C-alpha cells in the first residue's frame, strides 16, 4: 500500500491555511505519497467515521491562494483513549500534519506522546497558525495568518479613525487576541491610534475595568488639549483573561466557555462593553464626547492571504517535508528570515501541564516602547494644569500613574 500523510486543521481559521495545505500536498505528491485531508480537525480524527478528502494536484492548485480552509475545522478537546488508531494503520499513514494555534499544538503534543506509548510509529509535525501571533516561535518570527489579518484590520481601523475625524466622535475598537496583544498593537500602531491597550501593559498593576476606563479618558483629554475632539482607542480582548473573576461577575457579563475551558469572548461585544463604560465616565465628568463601538474579529480570519503569507506559508509547507525527511517528530516547523527551516520541539515550549506556552508582546522591547512612549496620546504630569479645565484630579488619569510606570 502507498505510504500516506494526513493533514488536519484545528481551532479557528486564519489566512494562509489553504496555502499550507496546498504546498504540503504538492511537495509530498511530488515524492510519491498519498495525501489525505481530514475534515473537522481532531473531532474528525477521533471519530469512527472520519470524513476525508483525497488531495491531488488539482485540489492543491485550486485552493492555495484562497482565504478560509478547504478542510472543515472544529474546536475539540479529545480523550486520547478514543483515538481512532485504525485510521493510521488502514491508510498506512506515516506523518500526521496538524495546523493550528496553541490548543491544536498542545493536543498535537499529547497525541505525539500517546502514539509513542502505543508503539505506533507515526511522525507528527505541527504548523503554527493563529492570527493572535501568540505561539512561542523565535523572536520576530510571526505565526502565519497574523500579517494578513493585521493588514485587513488596518484597512478597517483606518476607516474607523477617518470616521472619527469626520464625525468628531470617539471609537472604541476591540481586537482579537486570546491572551496576547499582538494584533491590537500591530493594528493600532499602524493606524496611529492615540490609545492602545493590551494586557502586557499591566506588568506592574492588575488589569481592571477602572484602569482601562482611565486610560481611554486620559487619551480623550490629552487630545482635547491638542485641539482634537475625536479619536479611537483599540483594546485587545486578551485583557479579559487577566481581569479578576469577581470583577467580571460583578459586571454582569455572561460568558459561555469552549471545549478547552476558555471564555468564548465572541459571545459578547467587548467594544460595546468598553464603549458603554467609558461613555458613563465621560457623562459623569461632563465631557461632551460620544463613544462608538467597533469589533474587529471574525472578519479578519478568512481574508485572502497577502503576499507575505503566501510566500511564508509555502515555505512552511515545504519545510514540513524537510523535517519529515530528517526524521523529526513532536515539533513545530519554523522558518527564519533567511528561509532556513528549523524544528521547534513542543516538549521544549510546554508548561507543567503539557500546554504550549503563549508568546506575549514583549512590553520592554524596542518596538513596543517606541509606540508606548511616542505613538500614543495620554496625560502626563506636565499636562496637569491645562487638564484641570476638564478634570478635577488630572493625576488620577495620568498614564504612568495608572500603570505604575516611571515617567
C-alpha positions as MATLAB code, in Angstrom:
seq = 'XXXXXXXXXXXXXXXXXXXXXXXXXXXXXXXXXXXXXXXXXXXXXXXXXXXXXXXXXXXXXXXXXXXXXXXXXXXXXXXXXXXXXXXXXXXXXXXXXXXXXXXXXXXXXXXXXXXXXXXXXXXXXXXXXXXXXXXXXXXXXXXXXXXXXXXXXXXXXXXXXXXXXXXXXXXXXXXXXXXXXXXXXXXXXXXXXXXXXXXXXXXXXXXXXXXXXXXXXXXXXXXXXXXXXXXXXXXXXXXXXXXXXXXXXXXXXXXXXXXXXXXXXXXXXXXXXXXXXXXXXXXXXXXXXXXXXXXXXXXXXXXXXXXXXXXXXXXXXXXXXXXXXXXXXXXXXXXXXXXXXXXXXXXXXXXXXXXXXXXXXXXXXXXXXXXXXXXXXXXXXXXXXXXXXXXXXXXXXXXXXXXXXXX';
ca = [
       0.000    0.000    0.000;
       1.264    3.501   -0.859;
       2.551    5.472    2.115;
       0.421    8.494    3.034;
       0.388   11.690    5.067;
      -2.687   13.124    6.806;
      -3.447   16.818    7.337;
      -5.937   18.346    9.774;
      -6.737   21.927   10.793;
      -7.829   22.774   14.338;
      -9.244   25.817   16.090;
     -10.353   28.874   14.150;
      -9.452   29.873   10.591;
      -6.522   32.091    9.645;
      -5.364   33.420    6.265;
      -2.866   31.023    4.703;
      -4.293   27.660    5.801;
      -5.059   26.680    2.217;
      -1.582   27.792    1.159;
      -0.007   25.462    3.714;
      -2.310   22.575    2.755;
      -1.676   23.115   -0.961;
       2.094   23.406   -0.519;
       2.329   20.358    1.737;
       0.234   18.376   -0.734;
       2.316   19.343   -3.753;
       5.678   18.503   -2.194;
       4.517   15.133   -0.854;
       2.690   14.248   -4.080;
       5.923   15.055   -5.930;
       7.653   12.404   -3.843;
       5.057    9.693   -4.372;
       2.973    9.961   -1.211;
      -0.795    9.832   -0.929;
      -2.155   12.995    0.772;
      -5.291   12.757    2.928;
      -7.157   15.813    4.216;
      -9.201   15.229    7.385;
     -12.334   17.283    7.967;
     -13.477   18.600   11.385;
      -9.964   18.705   12.859;
      -9.405   16.484   15.894;
     -13.129   15.817   16.106;
     -12.851   14.018   12.778;
      -9.703   12.157   13.775;
     -11.332   10.870   16.960;
     -14.489    9.784   15.143;
     -15.044    6.230   13.975;
     -16.381    7.702   10.728;
     -13.583   10.039    9.732;
     -14.512   12.246    6.750;
     -11.606   12.809    4.386;
     -10.697   14.322    1.034;
      -8.107   12.840   -1.278;
      -5.876   15.793   -2.090;
      -4.451   15.716   -5.602;
      -2.589   18.318   -7.641;
      -5.829   19.896   -8.911;
      -7.244   20.229   -5.380;
      -3.979   21.761   -4.143;
      -3.767   24.160   -7.077;
      -7.379   25.287   -6.686;
      -7.105   26.267   -3.020;
      -3.570   27.542   -2.366;
      -4.322   31.297   -2.571;
      -7.815   31.305   -1.076;
      -8.888   32.525    2.354;
     -10.646   30.211    4.796;
      -9.945   26.490    4.872;
     -10.904   23.822    2.342;
     -10.661   21.340    5.236;
     -13.521   21.985    7.638;
     -12.359   22.897   11.150;
     -13.569   22.424   14.717;
     -12.638   23.118   18.328;
     -12.413   19.805   20.135;
     -10.576   18.621   23.253;
     -10.157   14.868   22.747;
      -9.906   11.945   25.105;
      -6.769   10.211   23.843;
      -8.117    6.776   24.730;
     -10.713    7.211   21.961;
      -8.142    7.997   19.255;
      -9.024    6.241   16.005;
      -5.663    4.459   15.611;
      -7.144    2.207   12.914;
      -7.253    5.227   10.596;
      -3.448    5.407   10.672;
      -2.995    1.677   10.135;
      -5.672    1.278    7.432;
      -4.252    4.170    5.393;
      -0.549    3.468    6.020;
      -0.125    6.991    7.459;
       3.489    7.887    8.130;
       3.001   11.527    9.117;
       0.223   13.489   10.842;
       0.418   17.190    9.994;
      -1.546   19.451   12.334;
      -2.267   23.081   11.507;
      -3.422   25.284   14.351;
      -2.807   27.542   17.300;
      -1.875   26.919   20.921;
      -4.672   24.453   21.698;
      -4.068   22.474   18.493;
      -0.330   22.424   19.223;
      -0.917   21.271   22.813;
      -3.187   18.456   21.608;
      -0.643   17.512   18.928;
       1.947   17.276   21.702;
      -0.304   14.916   23.684;
      -1.077   12.785   20.604;
       2.613   12.513   19.754;
       3.386   11.183   23.253;
       0.357    8.855   23.180;
       1.315    7.312   19.833;
       4.829    6.751   21.142;
       3.429    4.962   24.197;
       1.255    2.813   21.915;
       4.270    1.827   19.795;
       2.647    3.372   16.723;
       5.396    4.718   14.509;
       3.891    7.915   13.083;
       5.670   11.244   12.940;
       3.796   14.400   13.916;
       4.735   17.893   12.699;
       2.753   20.982   13.657;
       2.401   24.125   11.524;
       1.858   27.182   13.798;
      -1.266   29.054   12.742;
      -3.048   31.885   14.524;
      -3.897   35.498   13.825;
      -3.121   36.116   17.516;
       0.639   35.625   16.835;
       0.982   34.035   20.271;
       2.802   30.754   19.609;
       6.371   30.630   21.001;
       8.311   30.984   17.756;
      11.707   32.729   17.760;
      11.660   36.484   18.357;
      10.466   38.374   15.294;
       9.039   35.314   13.507;
       5.233   35.579   13.179;
       2.653   32.837   13.150;
       1.166   32.521    9.696;
      -2.058   34.437    9.175;
      -1.108   37.231   11.558;
       0.176   39.642    8.913;
      -2.803   39.094    6.602;
      -5.267   39.572    9.476;
      -3.358   42.661   10.600;
      -3.467   44.035    7.058;
      -7.251   43.594    6.884;
      -7.599   45.062   10.365;
      -5.545   48.114    9.399;
      -7.855   48.729    6.454;
     -10.931   48.681    8.694;
      -9.346   50.550   11.615;
      -8.057   53.323    9.318;
     -11.577   53.869    8.021;
     -12.863   53.964   11.613;
     -10.350   56.675   12.536;
     -11.317   58.670    9.449;
     -14.972   58.391   10.529;
     -13.966   59.674   13.965;
     -12.251   62.686   12.402;
     -15.158   63.370   10.081;
     -17.893   62.997   12.714;
     -15.832   64.369   15.631;
     -16.597   61.294   17.720;
     -14.541   58.699   19.571;
     -14.469   54.995   18.782;
     -13.572   52.030   20.939;
     -12.251   49.166   18.800;
     -11.846   45.669   20.224;
      -9.321   43.368   18.537;
      -8.966   39.596   18.789;
      -6.164   38.092   20.878;
      -6.964   35.487   23.498;
      -4.138   36.339   25.897;
      -1.702   38.435   23.888;
      -2.000   41.919   22.420;
      -0.037   41.418   19.181;
      -2.976   42.119   16.874;
      -4.182   45.183   18.797;
      -0.769   46.849   18.969;
       0.035   45.840   15.380;
      -3.151   47.404   14.020;
      -3.193   50.349   16.416;
       0.400   51.400   15.798;
      -0.002   51.112   12.019;
      -3.076   53.369   12.158;
      -1.579   55.868   14.642;
      -4.321   55.232   17.195;
      -3.896   57.600   20.147;
      -4.604   54.856   22.684;
      -3.702   51.168   22.517;
      -4.498   48.888   25.452;
      -3.047   45.389   25.678;
      -2.796   43.048   28.682;
       1.010   43.131   28.656;
       0.931   46.813   29.650;
      -0.298   45.793   33.088;
       3.006   44.322   34.194;
       3.028   46.246   37.481;
      -0.670   46.587   38.311;
      -3.739   44.333   37.960;
      -5.885   44.580   34.837;
      -9.181   46.204   35.868;
     -12.095   47.811   34.077;
     -11.388   51.001   36.011;
      -7.790   51.145   34.740;
      -8.963   50.649   31.143;
     -11.541   53.425   31.510;
      -8.905   55.776   32.957;
      -6.514   55.098   30.057;
      -9.156   55.943   27.459;
     -10.225   59.094   29.332;
      -6.562   60.104   29.615;
      -6.264   59.968   25.838;
      -9.525   61.821   25.252;
      -8.481   64.717   27.491;
      -4.947   64.842   26.073;
      -6.410   65.099   22.574;
      -8.623   67.950   23.780;
      -5.510   69.762   24.954;
      -4.031   69.206   21.472;
      -7.150   70.702   19.872;
      -8.686   67.408   18.707;
     -12.111   66.285   19.902;
     -12.002   62.950   18.104;
     -10.001   59.752   18.262;
     -10.032   55.998   18.716;
      -8.782   53.503   21.266;
      -8.040   49.895   20.363;
      -8.272   47.333   23.158;
      -7.125   43.721   22.984;
      -9.803   41.250   24.058;
      -6.990   39.469   25.901;
      -7.450   41.842   28.849;
     -10.413   39.683   29.873;
      -8.091   36.774   30.671;
      -6.379   38.836   33.345;
      -9.331   40.649   34.922;
     -10.272   39.193   38.294;
     -13.140   36.699   38.087;
     -15.093   38.528   40.776;
     -14.872   41.803   38.865;
     -16.179   40.100   35.722;
     -19.037   38.523   37.708;
     -19.914   41.885   39.244;
     -20.079   43.413   35.764;
     -22.938   41.007   34.863;
     -21.092   39.748   31.768;
     -22.385   36.294   30.849;
     -19.678   34.196   29.166;
     -20.012   30.773   27.597;
     -16.913   28.546   27.518;
     -15.271   26.496   24.743;
     -14.091   22.879   24.851;
     -10.729   23.923   26.318;
     -12.329   25.948   29.133;
     -11.583   29.361   27.636;
     -14.304   32.028   27.916;
     -15.844   32.435   24.474;
     -15.114   36.114   24.015;
     -17.122   36.193   20.790;
     -20.291   35.608   22.821;
     -20.285   39.255   23.933;
     -19.349   42.510   22.229;
     -16.235   43.722   24.004;
     -16.273   47.045   22.157;
     -19.875   47.729   23.237;
     -18.986   46.899   26.827;
     -15.936   49.187   26.908;
     -17.677   51.961   24.979;
     -20.590   51.988   27.423;
     -18.253   52.014   30.440;
     -16.231   54.911   29.062;
     -19.360   56.785   27.994;
     -20.730   56.536   31.524;
     -17.490   58.026   32.917;
     -17.486   60.811   30.323;
     -21.034   61.719   31.303;
     -20.017   61.812   34.967;
     -17.090   64.095   34.093;
     -19.328   66.263   31.901;
     -17.046   65.663   28.918;
     -19.104   66.003   25.777;
     -17.798   63.061   23.711;
     -19.734   60.234   22.095;
     -18.260   56.735   22.096;
     -18.886   54.367   19.176;
     -18.049   50.616   19.332;
     -16.389   48.552   16.583;
     -15.482   44.856   16.840;
     -12.502   43.508   14.882;
     -12.867   39.755   14.942;
     -14.277   37.147   12.606;
     -13.969   39.367    9.543;
     -10.167   39.082    9.808;
      -9.905   35.296    9.921;
     -10.884   34.286    6.381;
      -9.499   37.195    4.399;
      -7.357   36.280    1.403;
      -3.688   35.906    2.420;
      -1.423   38.769    1.421;
       1.819   38.186   -0.482;
       3.848   37.827    2.713;
       1.743   34.930    3.983;
       1.504   33.296    0.553;
       5.300   33.060    0.460;
       5.705   32.269    4.161;
       3.042   29.525    4.144;
       4.562   27.978    1.022;
       7.937   27.770    2.791;
       6.279   26.288    5.883;
       4.604   23.645    3.737;
       7.874   22.736    2.053;
       9.555   22.837    5.477;
       7.233   20.110    6.746;
       8.623   17.743    4.111;
      12.213   18.651    5.036;
      11.635   17.968    8.753;
       9.847   14.723    7.877;
      12.796   13.588    5.786;
      15.148   14.448    8.631;
      13.109   12.191   10.920;
      11.740   14.884   13.241;
       8.512   14.450   15.168;
       6.664   16.188   18.008;
       7.769   19.577   16.721;
       6.593   22.779   15.087;
       8.045   23.850   11.774;
       9.754   27.235   11.876;
      11.229   29.247    9.009;
      13.601   32.103    9.837;
      14.014   35.365    7.936;
      16.606   33.744    5.684;
      14.310   30.865    4.769;
      16.128   28.293    6.905;
      13.818   25.569    8.219;
      14.156   24.571   11.875;
      12.241   22.225   14.179;
      10.855   23.727   17.393;
      10.130   20.805   19.688;
       6.849   21.010   21.555;
       8.371   19.444   24.688;
      10.699   22.458   24.908;
       7.886   25.031   24.902;
       5.292   23.314   27.092;
       4.306   24.226   30.641;
       3.967   21.830   33.567;
       0.544   20.732   32.265;
       1.779   19.920   28.765;
       0.238   23.049   27.249;
       2.188   25.150   24.781;
       3.077   28.483   26.373;
       1.617   31.619   24.807;
       4.044   34.196   23.394;
       3.091   37.598   24.773;
       4.051   41.018   23.465;
       7.492   41.954   24.781;
       6.413   45.110   26.575;
      10.042   46.123   27.131;
      11.048   45.545   23.509;
      12.310   48.486   21.473;
       9.362   48.472   19.057;
       6.760   48.315   21.828;
       8.429   51.009   23.900;
       8.674   53.287   20.852;
       4.899   53.006   20.373;
       4.148   53.495   24.070;
       6.484   56.451   24.502;
       5.984   58.278   21.209;
       2.905   56.953   19.415;
       0.148   57.416   21.998;
      -1.659   60.449   23.388;
      -2.127   60.481   27.167;
      -1.850   62.793   30.147;
       1.435   63.235   31.979;
       2.435   65.471   34.873;
       3.221   68.403   32.609;
      -0.430   68.414   31.455;
      -1.974   68.738   34.925;
      -2.557   72.480   34.929;
      -4.193   72.573   31.496;
      -6.162   69.367   32.166;
      -7.839   70.954   35.200;
     -10.185   72.603   32.697;
     -11.656   69.103   32.199;
     -10.708   67.054   35.251;
     -10.757   67.822   38.978;
      -7.907   65.370   39.547;
      -5.730   65.044   36.429;
      -3.192   62.884   38.285;
      -5.810   60.115   38.526;
      -5.778   59.933   34.722;
      -2.002   60.179   34.328;
      -0.892   57.316   32.044;
       2.174   56.489   34.104;
       0.249   56.597   37.384;
      -2.414   54.226   36.033;
       0.190   51.626   35.066;
       2.709   52.418   37.844;
       5.330   53.085   35.188;
       8.112   55.593   35.702;
       7.657   58.697   33.584;
];
